[in-house]
Amino acid sequence: MAKKKFDYFHYFKQISEIICEAAEFLHRVLRDFDSNALQKSIDYMHEIEHRADCAKHEMTQLLAHEFITPIEREDIVALAQELDNVVDKLEDVLLRIYMFGVKAIREEAVAFSGVIVKCSGELDKVMAEFKNFKNSATIRDGIVAVNHYESDGDALLVENIRMLSASAVPDREFYIWTDIYEHLEECLDACEDVADIIESVIMKNT
């Protein structure tokens, strides 16, 4: 009996769905923030992150025994790592809020996490099309959408820090929220890093 080929694209899509779950959970935590429930939220986010880790490790372990892969091995490893990195970045935001002892969430942070939800949704659509990347009519549009949301994040970071400066908040609060905004923007950077790898794969294989 022929050995069943491992479906890497299925695993990429599985991790992108975990990214969406993590992004939506972060958004809900910030929108409905309860500092007393923060530790519970962190524990749940860590469970999500652990599932992404497990999927990545299973994929890379199987890759070690594969002779023929649908795309270059280094691209599979890089893509698996960058997908997992998105979930790590999302978890980092909650950890920052916990470490700084934040008691209330600024509206701008909720809006920022909303952009991350939209960006992760576009990334998930890209991953759904990735198995058909040679013939897909929509995958490039998805990549452009991810890049667009990352640019929105850059603009939000600048504007939110500008608003902090204009409101003359205490130095400690300025530092805390600047750091949180930067970590929110890094979530979008990580999504764009995934999209960039996919775009590179398309260019090398079409």
N, C-alpha and C positions, 0 to 999 in steps of 0.2 A: 504494500500500500504506500502511495506517495505521501511524503511528509506534507502536512497542511502548512501553507504559507502564512506567516504571521502578518496580521493586518495593522501596520503601523498607523495608517490614517485613522483607523478606529480609535487607537489610543490617543492620537493628537486631539481628536474630537472629544474624547472623554475628558481630557484635561481642560479643554476650552469650556466645556460645560461646568466643570468645577470652578473655573475662573468666574463664570457668570454667577454661580451660586455665591461665591465669596464676595463679589462686587455688590450684588443685591443685598446680601446680609450686612455688609459694611454700611451701605446706604440706609438701611432700616435702623441700624444701631444709632447712627448719627441723627437721623430724622426724629426718632422717638427716644432720645437719649435718656438713660437712667443710670447715673453713676453708681448706684447701689447694685445694679445688675451687670456692671462692666466685666467683672471677673468671669461670670458665667458666659458672657458674650465672647470673651477672649478664649475661653476653653472650647467653645463651639467652633470658633474660627480656626483654632489649632487643629481640631478634628478634620475640618475641610482641607487645611494645608497638608495634613498627614495623608489624606487620600490622594492628593496630587503627587506627593512624594512617592507613595507606593506605586502609582501608575508609571511614574518616570523610572523608578528603579526596575520594575518588571520589564519595561520596554528595553532599557539598556542592557539588562542581563540577557534577554533573548537575542539582542543584537550581536552579542559576543559569539553566538553560535550560528549566525546566519552568514551564508556565503554570497547570496544574491539579495540585494535590497532594492526597493522601488526608486529611491533617490540615494545620493551619496551618503555613506555612513556618517561622515562628519556633520552633514546637514541634519541628519536624524538626531544625533547627540546634541547639537546646538539648539535645535528646535525644542527638544524635550526639556533642556535646561532652561531655556527662556520662557517657555510656558509655565514651568514650575516657579520661575522667578516672579511672574506676575502675582501668583497667589502669595508668595512670600512678602511682596511689597504691600499687598492689601492687608495682610496680618500685621505688618509693621506699623500701619496707621493706628490700629487699635492699641498696640503696645505703647506707642508714643503717648496716646491720650491717657493711658493708665499710668505710665511712668511720671508724667507731668501732673497727675492728680487733677485733671480737668473736671470741672463740675457742671459746665454748661457748654453746649456746642454752638458756635457761631453759624448764622444762616449761610454764610459764604461757603463754609465747609460742606454743608448739606448739598448745596448747589454743585460743588466740585465733585462730590461722590456720585451725584446724578449723572454727570458727564462720564464718569468712569463706567457706570452701568451701561450707558449707551455705547461706549467704545468697546466694552467687553462683548456686548451683543453683536456688534459688527464683526469682531474677531471670531466669534463662534460661527457666524455665517461663512466667513473665509475658510475656517477649518472644515466646515461641512462640504465645501466645494473643492478642498485641496486634493482629494483623491482623483478629481477630474481636471486638474490644473492645466493639462495640455489642451483641453477643449472647452473649458468653462468660459461662458460669456459674461459672468458676473464677478469672478474672483478678484479681478483687478479693481473693480468698483469698490469692493469691500476693503481692499488694501488702502485705497484713496480715502475712504471714510474713516478708517482707523487713524491715518495720518492727519486727517482734518480734526478729529477729536483731540489728538495729541497737541496740535497747534492751539486749539481752544484752551487746553490746559496751561500752555505756556502763557497765554494772555490772562487767564484767570489768576495765575500765580503772581504776575506783575501787578494786576489791578488789586488783588486782595491785600498784598503787602503795602501797596500805596494807600489803601483805605485804612490799614492799621496805623500807618505813619500819620495820616491826616487826623485820626481820631485821638491822637496823643495818649494811647494806652500806656500803662506802666511798662517799664523795661522788661520785666519778667514775662508779662502777658505777650508783649511783642515778640520776644524770643520764642515762646511756646508756640504761638500760632504761625509764625514764620516757618518753624520747623515742621509743623503738621501740614501746612500748605505744600511745602517742598516734598514731603513724603506722598501726599496725594498726587502731586504732579509726576512723581517717579512711577506711580502705578500706570499712568498713561504712557510714559516713556517705555516701560516694559512691554506694554501692548504693541507699541510701534516697533520695538526690537523684534518681536515675533513676526510682525507683518513684513519687516525688512528681510528676514531670513526667507520667508515664503516667496517674496518677490525675487530674491536672488536665485532660489531654486527654479522658479519659472524661467528666468533668463538663461540659466545654464542648461535647461532641458527642453526648450522649445525653439 
